[in-house]
């Protein structure tokens, strides 16, 4: 059995990871689980899978969880997260937001295979994470459906092992569902509600990433992530709207051939791919019924209605700590929208204002990234406050 550490176990990715584990009996040994505040669910998971370590995000609830899990070590804090990440041969990072960065670094620095669903840590601290990826034994497999698709398309054409490598890749095309507001103009989006934004047409995700999908910021962050993962210039990374979410992304080669990965929308396929690599799991998540699949549509994204996508390109091209600044400001703005403190259309306004104040700080250390993250959050909160005051 392969030992598995799962951080963010009670979120969407975590729950689906455990579905994969259940579907492949005798393959995975869950040695560590971690979650933020959903302690009842975390305790139930631990009772089922009997890990050796459970990490609780809320330190005040450690005793409560410990009482529910006799014989299992229960802890809290950053050092406990790092310990959990180092325990498994495979580490699934499903922690939401910038908080997932310590897990990413701990897993890579321990030389583990990291199945990364936490795009924010790679986006915000790209240069720092890249250094950690050089640790002997460290391996990073993307769990995002788009980057998992790109990885499969590159792997199928021996890009990772051939001498030519990425030289034969002309461009990467990331697909976007378009979210719940596809086809609407900027004016039509002025009064959308939280309920509207959380009604995603094809994917079941947590509230933060679902709002990001509605603004296309999720796709913008994925553009930055693709640059970090595969080293391709931003001019060679494109986005196309594909509402069926069946083509998960494509790679076009220099000879004009385009290779795509297709499946029905099911994150368990991507999770299982990252966990089992270079093998594949035996359970067919996302299998297509070709008799039912009638059409595949593609269209360009509407940058006027969804300016967050363009802001991500701008931050990515600025480089250094600009992506960290954008990511932090976005987390604040999205939470403000979910709390009904700002309008949905104010999210890109907050991001543009904060990004305009970027001072060019280099991402030469984790401390520099943490500092810019804090400054960006403070700046975004100030802008949110101004927006809220204006109504």
N, C-alpha and C positions, 0 to 999 in steps of 0.2 A: 504494500500500500504506500501511496505517496502522501507525505504529511502536508497539511494545508492550514494556513493561517488566514482567517477571514476577518477583516476590520471593516466596520460599517455593516454588521451582519443583519441589523433589523431594517435597513433601508431596502429600496427596490432591488438594487444589485445584490445585496447580501441575501435576501430572501430567495432570489432566483439562483444564486450560487448554491444554496443548500438544496434547491430542486435538482440541480445537476448532480450533486453528491448523492442524493437519494436515487437518481436514475441509473447510477453506475455503482451498484453495491460492491463492496470489496476493493474499490479502487482508491478511495480517498480516506485519509485518517485526519479528521478535524482536530488539530492540536491547540488552536487558540481562536477565541471569538472576542470581538469587541464592538461596542455600540455606545451611543451618546446617552440619551435619556430614556429610551424605551426599555426600561429594566425588566418589566414583566415578560416581555417578548424575548429579551436576551436570556433570561433565566430559563424560559421554556426551551429555547434552542439548546442551551447548555445541558439541560436535563436529557434531551434527546441524543446529542452527539458526544457528550462527556469529554470535552476538551480538557487539557491540563491547565490552561490559563484562561481566565475571563477578565477583560478590561472594561471598566465602566467609566464613561465620560464624566458623569456626575459623581464627584468624590463623596458627596454626602449620602449617596445611596449604596456605597460599597458594602456596608454591614448588612443592609437589607438583602442584597443579592447573595452575599456569602451565606446567610442563614438558609436561603433557598437551595444552595448548592454545596452540601457537605462533601468534603473530600476533594473539592476543586479549588484551586488557588484563584482568588479574586483580588484585583488591584485596580489602581487608577493612576492617571498622570502620563506625561510624555515618556518617561523612562519605561513605564509598563507597556505603552504602545510599541516602543522600539523593541522591547523584549519579545512581545507577541509577534512582531513582524519578522524577527530573526528565527523564530521557532520552526516555521514551516519551510519545506523545500519549495513550495509554491505559496505565494502571498497574494491574496485578492484584496486590493485597496478600493473599497466602495464607500469610503468616507466622503461626505459632501463638502465641497468648497476648499478653501485654502487650508483648512484644518487637516486635510489629508497629506500635506507636505511631509511632516515627520515620518509618517508610515512609508511613503515613497522612498525617502532617503535611507531610513533604517533597513528596509528590505534590500535595496541595491547595495548598500555598504556592507551588508552581511553576505553578499554574493548569492542572493536568492533569485528565483524567477518571479518577477512581479507582473501580475495580471492587473493592469492599471485601468480602473474605471474613473479615477479621480483626475480629470484632465487639468483642473485648476493648478495642481502642484507642478505639473510639467510646464504649463503656460507661464505661471508666475515666477518660477525659479528655474527656467530652462537651462541656463549655463551651469547652475549648481547641480542640477539633476544630471546633466551630461557628464560631469566629472564623476559622479557616483556610478554612472553606467559603465565606467571603465574598470570597476572593481572585478577582479577575476571571479568568474562564475555568475556574475550579475547578468540578468536578461530581462528585457522589458517587452511585454506583449500587450498591445492595446486592446481594451475591451469595448470601447466605443464602436458601434456597428460600422461606422464609416471607415475608421482606421483599421479595424479588423479586416474589412473587405479589401482595403488597399494592401494590407500585409499579405493576404491570400493571393491577390493578383500579382504581386511582386514575387512571392515565393513560387508561384506556379510557373514563372518564367526565369527561375534560377537567378534572380537579381542579387540575392544575398550571398550566392556562392560563386557566380561567374566573375571573371576578371573585369569585364566591362561594367558590371554593377549598374548603378543608376545612370550611367552615360547613355543608355539606350532608352531611358524614360523621357518622354517629351513633356507630359503633364499628368497631374493627378486631378480627377474630377470628383469632388465630394457631392453627394446627393443630399437634398434637404426635402423634408415632407412639405414644407411651407407653413406648418403649424395650423392652428385653428383660424387664422385670419388671412390665409392665402387668397389673393384676388381682390382684397379690399384696398381702397385708396387711403392716403394719409387722413383725409377729412373724415372718412368712414370709421376710422379707428379712434376718433377723439373721445368717445364715451364708452369704450369697452370696459368690462368689469373683471374682477378677479375670477369670478366663476367662468366667464367667457374664456379667459386666458388659460385656465386649467383644463379646458375641454379639448385635449389633444385628439386629433382624428385617428391616429394609428398606433401610438406608443403609450404604454402605461408607465409613468415616471413620477419622481417626487416633484413637489411644487416648484422648487427653485429651477430645476432643469426644464420643467414644462413651461414656465414663464420665459426662460431663455430661448426655448424653441419658438415661442410665439413672437418674440422680437427679432429672431434670427441671430441673436447674440451667441446662442449655442453653436451655430454654424461658424460664426466668426471665430470663436474660441477654438473650434476644430481646425480651422485654417492655420492658426498659430501652432496648434498641436501637430498638425501634419508637417509643418516646417521643421519642428523640433525632432519629430520621430524619424523622418525620412530625408531631411537635409535638402529638400527641393526649394528653390527660390519662390518667393510669393507670386511672381509673374507666371509661374508654372503650376499654381494651385488654383483651381476654379471651383465655383459652386453652381449647381444647376438644381432647380426645384423639380422634384419627382414625387407627386402626391401619393402614389401607391406604396412607396417605401418597400419596394421589392428589389430594385437595383440599389445596393447599399453603397457603392462607389465604384469608380472605374480608373484604370490606368491606361493612358495612351502612350504607345511606344513610337520611336523615331521613324519606323516604317509605315506609320498610319494605322496600325492595328490597335484596337481598343479591347481590353480584357476587363470584364465586369464580374462581380460576385452577386448572385441573386439568391434570395430566400424570402420566405414570409417574415414579417417583423417579429422576432423573438430573440431577446437578449441572451437567452440561455445558450444559443448557438455560439455567440461571440465569447461568452464566459467559458464555455466548454472548450472552445478552440484554444484560448489562452492558457487554460489550466493543463490541457493535455499535450500541447505543442512539444515536440514536432509530430506527435501522434494525433489522432482524432478520436473523439468519444464515439460510442456506438449508438447513442440515442439520437434520432433524427428530428431535432428541434427545427422548426421553420421550413419543413418540407413543402414544396409547391405542388399543388394540384393543377397541372397544365391545362386540364379540361375546363377549369373554372377561371383561370387567368385570361382576361379578355383583351387588356390593353395596358400599355406602359406609356405614360405621358411625361414630357420634359418641357420646362420653360425657364427663362432667365429669372433671377431674383429681382424684385422691385426695390431698388436701393432707396428710392424716394420715400416709400412707405415704411421701409425697414432699414433705417440708417445705421443700426448697430453693426451690421455686417461690414460696412465700409469702415467704420471706426476700428474694428478689429484689424483690418488690413493696415490701417494707418499705424496703429500701435505695434503691430508685428514688424513693419518696415522700420519704425523708429528703433526697435530692439532694446537691448539691455533691460532696464526695469519698467519700460513703458507697458509691456503686457501685464506685469504684476500690478501696476497702477490701475489699468483698465479693469482687470479682474476684480480687484478689491472694490472699486467704485461700483461695479456692476452688482456685486453681492449686496452692497448697501442699498442700491437703488431698487433691486428686485424685492428685497425684504420690505422696503418702504411702500412699494406697490402692494405687496401681499397684506400689509398692515393698513392699506387704504389711506396712506398719508400723501401719496402722489398719484397722478394719472399714469396710465400705461404709456402714453405718448411722452411723458416727462422722463422716462428711463434713459433714452438716448441723449436728452438734453443734459441730464446730470453727468453722463459719461463724457460727452464732448467738452463740457466745462472743466471737469477734473483733468482730462487728458491734455487740455490746452495749457495747464499749469505744470506739465512735466518738466523737471529740471535737468534731465539727461543723466541722472545718477546711474552708474554702471552696476550691473548685477554680478559683482566680483566675489560676493560672499553671501552666505545665508543671512547674516546680520543686515546687510544692505537691502536684501529683498524684504526682510521682516520690517525694516524701518520704513521703506517706501509703502509697504502694505498698510501700516498704521497711519501714515500721513494721508494716503489716498482715502482711507475710510473716514478720517476726520474731515477731509475736504468734501467728500460726498455727503456726509451727514449735514454739513453746513449748507450745501446747495439744496439738499432735500428740505431742510428747514425753511429756506427761502421760497422754494416751490410751494410748500404747505401753507406758508403765510399768505401767499398770493391766491391760494385756493385753486 
